[in-house]
């Protein structure tokens, strides 16, 4: 009796961030087929036709880099993808000052930029309070300023193509709180 089952032809792989960490929850496309990556970055396309296929991953803030996978009859083609951050020509920069003095905060601190899959942190220069996020792509960013002994502050920035925006943080000193003992 002959085996009438058609050999399975699949494309499997993993999607990674530029840091080497897996990128979970991302949509991957192969022609009309769509898959979502698992927590470990794994994706699978089942029952694909033999021949060349283009795998695409679109994620805001990352370059779209089409990757070719060549599938042979009855084989499983493996194709890993590494996402590279898109580099724009915009810039978000500014200063972090103490509200009561208008002078730079001299304590250790940072500004955190939050955007889907592309969070970044930069240190605040304690001498002049300066921080900078260069090579930014257009989009909406959430910035958090966090400096020792000061209240954190949030700002939302909408950046257009090639735009440079100065964002100033005026931080309030944290009030001394009595620590209950006993």
C-alpha positions in Angstrom: 0.0 0.0 0.0 1.4 3.4 -1.0 1.6 6.3 1.3 -0.7 8.9 -0.3 0.2 11.6 2.2 1.8 14.6 0.6 5.2 15.5 2.2 5.0 18.4 4.6 6.7 21.6 3.5 7.2 24.2 6.2 9.2 27.4 7.0 10.2 27.8 10.6 12.4 30.3 12.4 12.9 32.8 15.1 12.8 36.6 15.2 15.4 38.3 17.4 16.0 41.9 18.4 19.4 43.4 17.6 20.4 42.6 21.2 20.0 38.9 20.5 16.9 38.7 22.7 13.8 36.9 21.2 11.0 39.2 19.8 7.7 37.7 20.9 4.2 38.7 19.8 5.3 40.1 16.4 3.5 39.5 13.1 5.5 37.7 10.4 4.3 37.4 6.8 5.0 35.0 4.0 2.9 35.9 0.9 -0.7 35.7 2.0 0.1 33.7 5.2 0.6 35.3 8.5 2.1 34.0 11.8 2.7 35.5 15.2 5.9 34.9 17.1 5.8 33.0 20.4 7.5 34.3 23.6 10.8 32.8 22.3 10.5 34.5 18.9 9.5 31.3 17.1 7.2 31.3 14.1 6.0 28.6 11.7 4.4 28.6 8.2 2.9 25.2 7.4 2.0 23.7 4.0 3.9 26.2 1.9 4.6 25.5 -1.8 8.2 24.4 -2.8 10.3 27.3 -4.1 11.5 30.7 -3.0 9.5 32.7 -0.5 9.9 36.2 1.0 9.5 36.5 4.7 8.6 40.0 6.0 8.5 41.4 9.5 7.0 44.9 10.0 7.5 46.5 13.4 7.4 50.2 14.0 10.9 51.6 14.6 12.7 48.7 12.8 13.8 48.3 9.2 11.7 46.1 7.0 14.2 43.6 5.8 12.8 41.0 3.4 14.4 37.6 3.9 14.3 34.8 1.3 13.6 31.2 2.3 14.0 28.5 -0.3 11.8 25.5 0.4 12.3 22.1 -1.2 9.6 19.5 -1.6 8.9 17.7 1.7 11.6 19.8 3.6 11.4 22.2 6.4 13.3 25.5 5.7 14.8 27.3 8.7 15.0 31.1 8.5 15.9 33.2 11.5 15.5 37.0 11.3 17.2 39.7 13.3 15.4 43.1 13.6 17.6 46.1 13.1 16.4 49.5 14.5 15.5 52.0 11.9 17.7 55.1 12.1 16.0 58.4 11.5 17.3 61.9 11.3 15.2 63.3 14.2 16.5 64.1 17.7 14.9 64.5 21.1 17.2 66.4 23.5 16.9 68.7 26.5 17.8 69.3 30.0 16.7 68.1 33.5 16.5 70.9 36.1 15.6 71.2 39.7 12.3 73.1 39.9 13.2 75.1 43.0 16.6 76.4 41.7 16.2 76.2 37.9 19.7 74.7 37.9 20.7 71.2 36.7 20.1 68.4 39.1 23.5 67.3 40.3 22.3 63.8 41.4 22.6 60.7 39.3 19.7 60.3 36.9 18.5 59.2 33.5 15.8 59.8 30.9 14.0 56.7 29.6 12.4 56.8 26.1 9.5 54.3 25.8 8.2 53.1 22.5 7.1 49.6 21.4 10.1 47.3 21.2 12.6 50.1 21.2 13.0 51.4 24.8 16.2 53.4 25.4 17.8 54.9 28.5 20.4 57.7 28.5 22.2 59.2 31.5 21.6 62.8 32.5 24.9 64.8 32.6 25.1 65.9 36.3 27.2 68.9 35.3 24.7 70.6 33.0 21.5 68.3 33.1 21.8 67.5 29.3 20.4 64.3 27.7 20.0 63.3 24.0 18.3 60.7 21.9 19.8 60.9 18.3 18.7 59.2 15.1 15.0 59.1 16.0 12.3 58.1 13.5 9.0 59.8 13.4 6.4 58.8 16.0 5.1 59.3 19.5 7.5 58.7 22.3 7.0 58.7 26.1 9.9 60.1 28.1 10.4 59.6 31.8 12.9 61.5 33.8 14.2 59.8 36.9 16.8 61.5 39.1 17.8 60.4 42.6 15.9 62.4 45.3 13.5 63.9 42.8 10.0 62.9 41.7 9.9 61.2 38.3 8.3 63.1 35.5 6.6 62.0 32.3 6.4 63.8 28.9 4.9 62.7 25.6 6.6 63.8 22.4 5.3 63.6 18.9 8.2 63.7 16.5 7.9 64.3 12.8 10.5 63.4 10.0 13.9 65.1 10.5 12.5 67.1 13.5 14.6 68.1 16.5 12.7 68.8 19.8 14.0 70.2 23.0 12.2 68.8 26.0 12.9 70.4 29.4 12.1 68.6 32.7 11.6 70.6 35.9 11.7 68.2 38.7 10.3 68.6 42.2 12.4 67.4 45.1 10.9 64.4 47.0 9.6 65.3 50.4 11.4 63.7 53.3 9.2 60.9 54.7 9.5 59.6 58.2 10.4 55.9 58.2 8.2 54.0 60.8 10.3 51.8 63.0 9.1 49.0 65.0 
